[in-house]
Amino acid sequence: MIMIILGVFLFIMMSAIGGERGIASVFSVFGNIALLVVFLYLLAWGYNIYAVTLVCGLAFLLITLFAQNGLNFKTMAAFVSILIIMVLLGIIGTFAINMFNIGGFGELYTLDEDMAFLNNRIGINANGLLVSSCFLGGIGAICDTALSVATVEYEVFSNNKNISENKLIEAGSKIGKDILGTTINTLLFAEVGDAFFVWIIFVRRHYDFVELINSKSFLQNILMLVVANIGCLTIIPLSAFLTAKMLSKKGIQKQESQKISNQKKN
C-alpha cells in the first residue's frame, strides 16, 4: 500500500514541477519497468543473453531518449554516441569478465549456510549475466551525459548559426567536464549504496588488502563502477564531436537552400 501512495505522490510531483515533460518522464519510467520485466523473463527462459541485452538495451534507449525528448538533432546525436559507447563497454566488460572469470556468486554468498539448501544452477552463463549488468548498469548516467552535451551544443547553434564546428565541440566538451565530477560521484555512491551488505561483511570479517583485491564480490562491484565511469568519460568527446558534425551539416544545408531560394527570386 505504501508503494502505491509513494508512486501516486511521485506522479503528482513530476506532473506539477515538470509539466508535460514530467508526465512523459513518468510514462517512460513505466515503459522501462515493463521492458525490464520482459528482459528478465527472456533471460530466465534461456534466450541468448547477449542478443536479449542488445535488443532490450536499444529499446531502453529509444524509450528514455525519444519518448521523453522527441525526435530531433539532440536525441539523434546522443543516441548514436551512446550506441557506440555501449558497444565499447560491452567489449571491455566481456574481455575483463571472461579473462578473470568473475561472474556468478562471490565467496560471501557461497559461505552462507542458506546457500547449501538452494539450487543455484539456473542454466545461465554467469559471466554473460555480469556482462549484461555492466552493459546496462551505467546506461542512465551515460544517457544523461550525452544528452546534456548535445543540448548545450544545440542551444549554442540555435543562437549562432554561423558558429564553427570547433567552437561547438568546445562548448559541448566544457559542459561535459563540468558535469563529469558529479556524474562520477553519483555512480560511486549508487554502487556503494547498492553494495552496503558486501562492504559491511568485509569489515566484520576483517578482510585485509590482499583478501579484498582477490574477492570476487569486491571485483564485481568495482568492475561495474569502472565500466560505467569509462562510459561517462568517453561519451563526452564522442557526443560533442558527433553533435557538432550533425549541426554543422544542418547549417550548411540550410545555407545552400537559402542561396537556391534567393537565386530563384532573382
Buried (B, 14 or more C-beta within 10 A) or exposed (E): EEEEEEEEEEBEEBBEEEEEEBEBBBEBBEBBEEBBEEBEEBBEEEBEBBEBBBBBBBBBBBBBBBBBBEEEBBBBBBBBBBEBBBEBBBEBBBEBBBEEEBBBBBEBBEEEEEEEEEEEEEEBBBBBBBBBBBBBBBBBBBBBBBBBBBBBBBEBBEEEEEBEBEBBBBBBBEBBEEBBEEBBEBBEEBBEEEBEEBBEBBEEEEBEEEEEEEBBBBBBBBBBBBBBBBBBBBBBBBBBBBBBBBBBEBBEEEEEEEEEEEEEEE
